[in-house]
């Protein structure tokens, strides 16, 4: 599944590109994600998402490859559910270009996912991606406009706060549940009608 997104950040391309070299600062901007380890261009982390009462946690790893001349980067990711058989892998490519508002970031994601989220389909995954990228862009803009962090010991990895996908995925879940629910309702009505007819025939 291929997903395309574009967003802008309020900074010159050189400044934005410099920030994208610092995964330790950029990673916390991604909703539902926590960076556990970072060694050069290799990292491990966790992602947590929820749809209503259903919560899914993934643990995975990734590598980053950068094109310094073209201000582009490629992130190869792979992970699996911590409590389940679902897997997820993705190749994310991003390109930074000058924009009147600062820097425009074009992102393309080639996603392969199995397990419960696979039932959502391209439409819902696109909407979910729009929501996550939108939140990421907002947090990144806040990071770039805020004060520079003071040097010090890195904070211990925290438990990721689940990003709620319910608003986007719930309509699909309801649609998928509509047929079984209608069948169950029809069965209940049929049983009641048959029961009523039997009572009527016995009384007659």
C-alpha positions as MATLAB code, in Angstrom:
seq = 'XXXXXXXXXXXXXXXXXXXXXXXXXXXXXXXXXXXXXXXXXXXXXXXXXXXXXXXXXXXXXXXXXXXXXXXXXXXXXXXXXXXXXXXXXXXXXXXXXXXXXXXXXXXXXXXXXXXXXXXXXXXXXXXXXXXXXXXXXXXXXXXXXXXXXXXXXXXXXXXXXXXXXXXXXXXXXXXXXXXXXXXXXXXXXXXXXXXXXXXXXXXX';
ca = [
       0.000    0.000    0.000;
       1.417    3.371   -1.019;
       0.542    6.560    0.859;
       1.585   10.113   -0.082;
       1.565   13.142    2.208;
       2.894   16.699    2.118;
       3.317   19.201    4.934;
       5.267   22.399    5.597;
       7.403   23.539    8.516;
       8.206   27.183    9.349;
      11.955   27.046    8.756;
      14.436   27.423    5.932;
      15.405   24.172    4.166;
      18.926   24.155    5.649;
      17.557   24.554    9.177;
      14.871   21.918    8.666;
      17.371   19.493    7.142;
      19.656   19.971   10.141;
      16.796   19.083   12.484;
      15.961   15.944   10.491;
      19.466   14.713   11.297;
      18.545   14.672   14.988;
      16.216   11.687   15.341;
      16.302   12.024   19.107;
      14.447   15.339   18.836;
      12.228   14.507   15.860;
      10.966   11.080   17.017;
       8.891   12.394   19.976;
       6.890   14.479   17.491;
       5.429   11.285   16.003;
       2.100   10.476   17.725;
       2.086    7.187   19.619;
       5.814    6.554   19.140;
       8.760    6.300   21.525;
      12.421    5.987   20.530;
      14.181    3.388   22.714;
      17.705    3.255   21.293;
      19.640    5.250   18.721;
      23.074    4.236   17.453;
      24.192    6.234   14.457;
      21.533    5.705   11.788;
      20.015    2.603   13.405;
      17.268    2.772   16.002;
      14.658    0.758   17.881;
      11.321    1.954   19.201;
       7.712    1.277   20.063;
       4.362    2.433   18.664;
       0.986    2.158   20.360;
      -2.400    2.732   18.697;
      -5.977    2.132   19.747;
      -9.381    1.873   18.113;
     -12.049    2.205   20.779;
     -11.300   -0.415   23.415;
      -8.878   -2.317   21.146;
      -5.231   -1.399   21.715;
      -2.255   -2.559   19.658;
       1.415   -2.161   20.531;
       4.302   -2.668   18.124;
       8.018   -3.012   18.759;
      10.441   -2.600   15.894;
      13.629   -1.256   14.421;
      14.724    0.920   11.565;
      17.604    2.439    9.634;
      18.008    5.860    8.045;
      19.779    6.656    4.772;
      20.309   10.305    3.808;
      20.927   12.091    0.523;
      22.781   15.213    1.618;
      22.827   16.785   -1.850;
      19.110   16.448   -2.508;
      17.985   16.860    1.135;
      16.237   13.517    1.047;
      16.083   10.604    3.420;
      14.880    7.031    3.429;
      13.734    5.153    6.524;
      13.339    1.377    6.442;
      11.115    0.107    9.251;
       9.975   -3.297   10.463;
       8.089   -4.365   13.570;
       5.601   -6.768   15.085;
       2.815   -6.697   17.644;
       3.984   -7.275   21.203;
       0.784   -9.232   21.914;
      -0.401  -10.666   18.650;
       0.694  -12.064   15.311;
       0.430   -8.817   13.334;
       3.464   -7.397   11.557;
       4.255   -4.103    9.877;
       7.024   -2.995    7.549;
       7.455    0.246    5.676;
       9.830    2.208    3.518;
       9.426    5.940    4.070;
      11.078    8.418    1.726;
      11.034   12.151    2.408;
      12.218   15.118    0.374;
      12.679   18.658    1.695;
      12.214   21.547   -0.748;
      12.009   25.314   -0.388;
       8.528   26.784    0.082;
       7.241   30.366    0.651;
       6.103   29.213    4.108;
       9.498   27.683    4.919;
      10.140   24.084    3.908;
       7.775   21.663    2.197;
       8.263   18.012    3.117;
       7.012   15.378    0.671;
       6.595   11.945    2.209;
       5.875    8.657    0.453;
       5.211    5.510    2.488;
       5.219    2.003    1.061;
       3.405    0.040    3.764;
       2.912   -3.680    4.262;
       0.797   -4.602    7.279;
      -0.847   -7.789    8.556;
      -3.194   -8.495   11.443;
      -6.140   -6.452   12.661;
      -5.256   -3.105   11.013;
      -5.113   -4.802    7.588;
      -8.937   -4.912    7.499;
      -9.215   -1.115    7.281;
      -8.222   -0.871    3.605;
      -6.561    1.930    1.684;
      -9.225    4.597    2.298;
      -9.083    4.361    6.069;
      -5.301    3.920    6.141;
      -4.992    7.119    4.080;
      -7.228    9.003    6.524;
      -5.304    7.595    9.476;
      -2.054    8.603    7.789;
      -3.396   12.129    7.214;
      -4.240   12.449   10.907;
      -0.860   11.178   12.098;
       1.156   13.252    9.625;
      -0.931   16.328   10.503;
      -0.205   15.919   14.209;
       3.467   15.236   13.461;
       3.741   18.427   11.391;
       2.115   20.506   14.152;
       4.470   19.138   16.814;
       7.478   19.600   14.532;
       6.515   23.236   13.919;
       6.213   23.791   17.681;
       9.619   22.175   18.187;
      11.291   24.389   15.591;
       9.739   27.587   16.929;
      10.557   26.792   20.572;
      13.801   27.243   22.538;
      16.760   24.964   21.866;
      17.125   22.181   24.457;
      19.873   22.410   27.042;
      22.541   19.691   26.764;
      22.240   16.938   29.339;
      21.667   13.249   29.899;
      18.991   11.766   27.630;
      15.686   10.967   29.300;
      14.780    7.340   29.907;
      12.405    5.900   27.273;
       8.807    6.383   28.366;
       5.747    4.280   27.692;
       4.212    5.548   24.439;
       0.854    7.268   24.688;
      -1.517    5.458   22.356;
      -2.675    7.459   19.352;
      -6.433    7.048   19.010;
      -7.511    6.047   15.500;
     -11.135    5.489   16.483;
     -12.564    8.528   14.696;
     -11.124    7.344   11.393;
     -11.496    3.573   11.714;
     -14.810    3.325   13.547;
     -17.013    3.820   10.437;
     -15.288    0.876    8.752;
     -15.646   -1.315   11.820;
     -19.331   -0.427   12.031;
     -19.788   -1.140    8.331;
     -18.086   -4.515    8.660;
     -20.237   -5.290   11.687;
     -23.450   -4.222    9.938;
     -23.948   -7.457    7.962;
     -23.446   -9.825   10.927;
     -25.581   -7.560   13.097;
     -28.366   -7.468   10.493;
     -28.225  -11.258   10.173;
     -28.456  -11.660   13.933;
     -31.374   -9.229   14.108;
     -33.169  -11.085   11.294;
     -32.666  -14.377   13.135;
     -34.131  -12.915   16.346;
     -37.164  -11.559   14.463;
     -37.654  -14.888   12.679;
     -37.552  -16.819   15.968;
     -40.093  -14.440   17.495;
     -42.440  -14.710   14.495;
     -42.260  -18.515   14.515;
     -42.815  -18.582   18.256;
     -45.831  -16.280   17.966;
     -47.338  -18.415   15.190;
     -46.878  -21.561   17.264;
     -48.577  -19.971   20.273;
     -51.464  -18.820   18.051;
     -51.922  -22.275   16.513;
     -51.898  -23.927   19.952;
     -54.500  -21.506   21.264;
     -56.673  -22.151   18.183;
];
